[in-house]
Amino acid sequence: MSNRRTFAVLGVSESNSIFLAKQIAKTNPVLLFDHDAVVLNTVYSQILSEYSNAKAEIMICPTNASWEADVIILSNAAATDGNLIEKIRNVATGKIVLFLENKKNTINFESTLDKLQHFFPFSKVVQSFESAVDYNNSLFLNGNDKEAVKTILTLFTSIGLKANIL
């Protein structure tokens, strides 16, 4: 990615969110939010100890984190939290909103994408899900905005993930 973007990672208590937050923090500012303050502080401390030049910040409000970010990343748990979605919906306008889904929840990718786009009608929604065949090693990306999907593909490949566009 040519320019540095700020990423809000909402729901850092899930392993895929923790991994992404750490990898992104190597080269881009990261805003971290989770309802579990212990996990949030632990992840924040890990990022700072592993990457001395990391620009990470704990956020106590998902709205503020989303407002300040260029890209919003929602863990599977955050994506199913209707209260959280309602709080960030208006500040996500025009931004990329990436949903990290686990393979158990992605039965019909197209209807899931439509549902997610309905929650964020004025955002560039991208969904990421794990390969059922190559768990933990390959991700698939889906979205209606080709440029947003390409941006996330570039991000994922730059941090060492194998990703493909569906």
C-alpha positions, 0 to 999 in steps of 0.5 A: 500500500502506497500510503499509510492508512489508519486501521480501527480493529474492533473486537480484538479478543478473537485470534484473527483480529489479534493477528491482523492488529499486530501485523498491521501495526508494523507499518500503519497506525492501529486503533484497538477496541474491545469490550474486554479491557483485560484483553484490550490492554494485553494486545496493546502491550504485546504490540508495543513490546513486539514492535517498538515503532508501532503506532497503536492506541487503545480506544474506549469507544468504537465510534471514536475508533471508527471515526478516526480510522480510514479502514474499519475491521470488525471481528466476527463477534463485533460484526454480530453485535447490533449495538456496536454496528448501530454506534459506528454506522454513521461514522463509517460512511465512505470507508472500507468496512472489513468483516472477518468471518470464520468459515462456520458463519459463511454458508452463503457468501453472496447473501452474507455480503448483501446483509453486511452491505445493508448494515453499512449502505454508504460504506465499502463493505469487504468480507474476508473468510477462511478457506475451508481447505487450507485453514489458517493459510488462505483467505478469500475476499468478497465485496461489491467495490472492486477498489476496496477489495483490491486495497484489502488484498494488497494489505493482506499480501503485504503482511504475509497472508495468502488471499484471493478474490472470490 
